[in-house]
Amino acid sequence: MESKIYWSENVNGSWSAALECDGVNGDFISKHPYPGALFGEEVLFFSSDMEGGYGGFDLYYATRKADGVYGEPKNLGEKINTPGDEITPYF
């Protein structure tokens, strides 16, 4: 199974082709992106089953670097994530 996060830009009322986001995709499933702010920076919250989590799917955030480019994903920790699946973040 594969699920990745993509982005697109609206230019003069038309959407560009979807492009895979850098930094939040890999050999794991990433899904349910939600933009927000954390520590005064723009971030993308999302759910992923990447290695090193607390359960099946955990919630992560990654700091926005540029359009479609994000820094290293950070797990939101054991107070948010459980041994089960956290699926849909919202802020």
N, C-alpha and C positions, 0 to 999 in steps of 0.2 A: 504494500500500500504506500502511496506517496501523496503528500500534501505539502505545498509550499506557499509562501506569501509573495504576492506580486504587487506592483504599483503601476499607476497610469497617471498621466497629466492631462488636464483639460486646457486646451489651447484654442482660444476663440470659439468656444462652443463645441469643439470636437475632441474626443478622447484619443490619446496616443495609444500605440500598441502596449500591451501589458508586458512589463519587464520584471524578472525575478529580483527580489530585494537581496542585496548583499549583506551578509552578517547574521541573518536570522534563519537561514536555510542550510541544510547539510544532509547527512545520511540519517535523517530522523524526520519525524512529522512535525511541521509547524502549521498552526491554524488559528483562526479567530483573532486576527489582528485588531487592535483598538488603540488609536493615537491618544496620547495624554501628556501630562507634564509631571516631572518628578525632580526634586532637588533643583528647581529653576531651569530645567532643560527639557526639550521636547523628547519624548520617548515613545516607543511602540510596545504596548503590552500584548502578549500573545500566549497561547497554550502550546506546549511541545512535550514530546516524549524523549527528548535528548537525554543522553547518559548523564548520571550524576544527580538525578532528581529524587524527590521524596516518595513518589508514587508512579502510577502509569503515565498520566499527563500532569505536568506542573505549570504554574503561571510564571512567566518570565517578563523582563523588560530589557530593551536595548536602546541606548541613546542614539538619536538621529544625528548623523554626521553630514549628510547631503541628501538630495532627492534619491530615494531608493537605497541609501547606504546607511547601515547601522553598526554600532560598536558591538563588542562582545556581549552576548546575552547574559543577564544576571538573574538567577533564581530568586523569587520573592521570599523564599525562606519557609521554615517549618511552621510559622504562625499562620501563614496563608495556605500552604500546600499540605496535603494529607497523604496517607498511603493509598488513597483512592485516586480518582481522576478529577482534576480541575479543568474544566473545558472552556468556559466563556468568560473572559475578563471584561469588566466595564469599569469606567472611572467617572 
